[in-house]
Amino acid sequence: MNLRPYPEGIDCVWLASDREGHLGAFITAGIGPIPVVALDAGNMPVEDVEEQLCQLPPVSQAQLLVSVNRPDDFIDLAERGLFVYDWTDVNRTGRDALHAYEPVAVPSKPIAVSSLPSDLAAFAETLRLRNVVFSAGGIVDIRVHLSCSAG
């Protein structure tokens, strides 16, 4: 596997699918863990994923789960049918860190991998989290499920 370097300091999004075939958008805050397979040079660069996702049409209402100054990105992604997770540890001290991605926005009508353009669908399929159901809520410690690289 030929890996791209971790996008250090770049707040980017990687995409995964869950056991039900729904999609999660994971926002790194520039330091959160990214599955090694997402950095494979054969996949779309993670720096391009958010732009591709934002080109999808809105299909859902979004429910914001956190209070933040600028929720626009969270809402935009959830309106496209994605469960949205953020690496909120960037704002926590070591003692309070979750060491996991926290849900920040959810769609009322989640979309499935099959509704994505082929390049995004291939990316999401390589990152299938078979023991996770996004609609169940809760944090996702991606390092439990996949080998990861972190900033």
N, C-alpha and C positions, 0 to 999 in steps of 0.2 A: 504494500500500500504506500503510495506516494502522498505524503501529507503536506498541506499548506500550513504555514505557521499560525499559531493562535493569534487572532486579531486584537492584540494587546491595546487596551484603552479605547477600543471602538465598541460602542453600545450597539451591538448587532442582534439579529434574530435568527434562531435556528428553528426548524420545524420537525415535529414528530407526530406519529399517529399512535392511538391507544388500542386497547384490546377490541373496542367496538368499531374501530376504523375512523373515529373522530380525530380532529386535528388540534394540536397544541402549538402555539407560538411562544417560544422561550426567549426572553429578552435578557441579555447577559450583563448589562450595566458595565460592560468593558472588562469584567473580571470573573464572571460566573463560568462554571465548567461547561464545556462543549464536548459532546461525544466525539471521539476520535474519528469515527466513520463520517461525521459531518464535515470534517476537515480534509477528507480524502480528495485529492486533486481531480478525481473522476466525477465528483459531484459539483453541483452549483456552488460557487463561493458563498459562505455564510453572509458575507457583506452585501450580497445581492438579494437575499431571501425576502427581506422586508419590502423592498421595492416591488418585487414580483407579487407578493401577497396583497399589497395595496392596489394593485391593478385589477384584482378580482372585484366583481360587483358586490355592493352591500346586499345581504340577503336576510339579515336578522336584526332584532333589537339587541342592544348590549346592556348588560348589568355590570356596573362598576362596583367592585368589592372593597376598594380602598379609597382613602381620601388623599389625593395628591394635587399639587398646584396645576400640573399640566397633564390631564388624563387623555389627551387627544389620541395618542398612538394606541393606547390600550383599547379605547372605544372603537377606533377605526378597524383594528384587527378583529375584535369581537363582532362587529357589524358584518364582517365577512364570514362569520360562522366559526371562528376559531376560539378555543379556550386560550386565554392569555395568562402567561406566567412571567414573573419578573424576579431577578436576583436581587432581592431587597436587602440582603446582607451588606450591600455597599453602604447602607445608611445605619448599620447597627454596630455596636461595639462587639468585641470577641465573645464576651459572656452571653450576650443576647442573640447571637447569630443563629439562624435556622440551619445553615449549611444545606439549603435546598431552595428550589424555585417555589415561590408563593403565588397562588392564583390571585390575579388582580382584576380580571374581567371575564365574563362568561356570555356566550351567545344564547338567545332564546331558541334559535334554530341552528344547531351545529351542522356543519357540512362534513362530508366524508371524503376520503382520499380520492375516490373515483370522480369527484367533481372538480378536481384540480387539473390544470394543464399538465402535460406529460412530464416536463422537467421537474416541476414541484411535486408531482405524485411520486416520481421515482425517488426524490430526496426523502419524502415522508415515509415511504415504504422501507427504506434502508434504516430508518430510525423508528421501528415499531416497538412500542413498549407493551409487551404482551401481558404484563401483570399490573397495568395501570388503567383506570377508567377515569378520564378527565371529568365527566359529569358527576362523579362521586365527591368531587372537591378534595381539598387537602393539598398539602405540599408535596412536591416531587423531588426526591433526592436522586438525581439522575445518575450519580456515581454508584448507586446500588444496582442499577439496571444495565449500564454500559460503561466501557472504558472511556475515560474522559481526559481532556486537556484543560488547564485553567490558566487564567491570567495572573 
